[in-house]
């Protein structure tokens, strides 16, 4: 009787832990092409 209860508690804890972390869709960020080529015309 104790073994199924421990297995159920372990599974419940595992499911709760998987909800932690970063939320939102997983994606690779795009490389900023314009930020490397911008120049600061205001500072002279």
Order of alpha helices (4+ residues) and beta strands (2+ residues): alpha
